[in-house]
Amino acid sequence: MSYDSIPWLALAAALTALGLVLSYLTFQRRGLRPALMGVALSLLPTAAYLTGAIEMLWKVGVAIGQFATGFVFSPEKWAGIGLTGLAIALFLAAGGRQRRKAAREARRAAKAERAQERTAAGGQAGRAGLAAPDPTRALATTRETRAGKDPVPADRAPATRPAKAARQAAPPVDDDMKDIEDILRKRGI
């Protein structure tokens, strides 16, 4: 079936007439505004015929149909589809690597910030006359215990109570925060 074998003007005029009748019925039941919208939509088929849009859409549909039927037995086209899939996968993988790199850098920055906070807390504990725990010594103690060796002697084991006392002895940064902490503590949060 070709484009010229269909009487497009008669079809467009019939669709416009049907739309106008339905718009009149809509006017009687629902009012002017929905009827005007119906009239506007009813005029589109005739406008599409007069501007040549129907012929253009027909040609686009035929071209898409021929393009799709060419895939069925064409190894060349299937290879093209495979390459397209590979290109999409590589594009997505490259984006994922970039996101993972940014996340890794953020974790490193947070780790460095925590280390600075620990160093600052250790300095405050030293000023208060308390010994700050050495995280590397605690890690060595844990490793040796898990490996089945004897734990580190008590004189080399990290002191956990002084660190807790150091946190409690440190002056609050902000008086308002202390009030908020007290309220939250009273409520059990």
N, C-alpha and C positions, 0 to 999 in steps of 0.2 A: 504494500500500500504506500503510495507516494503522497506528498503534500497536496498536489493538484487534484487528486481524486476525491477530496473531501470538500463539500461546499461550506467553506469557513464563514462566509458572510451570513448565510442563512442560519448557521449554528450560533454565531455570535448574536445575531438579532433575536433569535428565539430565547437565548439565555437572558438577554437584556429585558425582553418582554416579560418572561416569567418572574424575573427579579422585581420588575415594576409592579406587577400584580401582587406579589407577596409583600412589597413595601406598602401598598395601599391597605392591605389587610392588617398589617402591623400598625399603620396609622390609626385605624379604627379601634384596635384593641389596646395599644400601649402608648400612643401619643406621637407627637411630632418628631422628637429627637431620634428615637429608634427608626422611624420611617425614613428620615433623611439619611441616616447611615445606610439603610437598605437600598435607597436610590443610588447613593454613591457607589456601593458595591455592584449594583446592577448595571451601571454604565461601563464597568471595566472590560467585559468581554468585547464589546463593540470597539472600545478605545484600543484594545490590544490588536484587533484585526486591522484597524485603520492605520496604526503605527508600524505594523509589520512584526510585532513582537511574537505573534503566534507562529509565523514562519520561522523566525529565529529559534524559538524554543523547540520547534519540530526538528530543525537541523541539529541542534545541540543533543536532543534525545537520540537521534539516529547515530550521531558520532559516538556517544557514550555506549550505545548498544553494540556498535561495531568494535569499539575498543575492548569491551568486556568479553565478547565472543572470541576475540583474538587470543585470549589467555588460555583457552581450553587445551589446545595441543601445541603451544609454542614454547619450546624450551628456552628460547631467548628471552621471552617475556617473564618466565618464571625465574630465570637468573636475575633479571632486573628487580623483581620483587624481593628476592633473597638479598641482593645488595642494598636495597632500600631498608630492609629490616636490620641488616648489619650496621648501616649508617646510623639508624635511630638508636640501636643498642649502644654504639660507641659514644654517641652524643649524650645519652643518659648516664653512661658510666663516667664520662668526663665531668659532668655536673655533680655526680655523687662524690667523686674524689675531691672536688673543690669544697663541698659542704663538710666532708669529713676532715679536711685539712683545717678549715676554720674552727670546727668544733675542737680539734686537737689543740690548736693554739689557744683557744679559750680555756681549756682545762689546764694547760701549762701556766697561763697567766694566773689562774685561780690558785694553783698549787704554789706558785711563787709568792702570792699575796698571803696565803696561809703561813708559809715559812717566815715571812717578815713579821707577821703577827706573833708567831711563836717566839721569834727572836726578841721582839719588843716585850713580850710577857716574861721571858727569861730574864731580861734586864731589870724589870720591875721586881721580880722575885729576888734577884741578887741584892737589890737595894733594900729590900725588906729584911734581909738576913736569912732568906730561905734558899735552899738549893733547888734549882730547876731540874726536872728530869731530863735525861739524855735519851732521845728517841732511838738512837743507834744502839745504845746499851740495852734498852728494853727489847729491841728486835733481836739482838744477839742472844739474849736470855731465852726468848721464845723459841728461836731456832735450835738452840742447844737442847732445850727441854724436849722438843718434838723429835729431835734426832736420837733421843735415848741417852744422851750424855747427862752428866750431872749438871744441875742448874748452876748458874753463876753464884759464887759466894754472896752472903748477905751484905758484906761491906761494899761489893761492886754492883749490887742490884739497885735499880732506880727507885728513888723514894717517891711514892705516889701521894702520900698524905701531905707533904710540904707543898706540892704543886697545887693541890686543892685549896690549901690554906692561902697560898699566894693569890689564887683567883679571888678568894673571898676578901683578902686583905687589900686588893687593888682598889684604889679610889674609883667611884663611879664617874663615867665620862660626863653624864648629864643628870642633873637632879630630877628633871621631868621623867627621864627613862627609869629612874629608881622608883618613882611613884607608880608608874605603869607596871613595872615588875612586881611591886608589892600587891597591886590590885589583882594581877593575874595569878600570883601565888595564892592569895586568899581564895580565889575561885577554883583553884586546883588545875589551872591550865599551865 
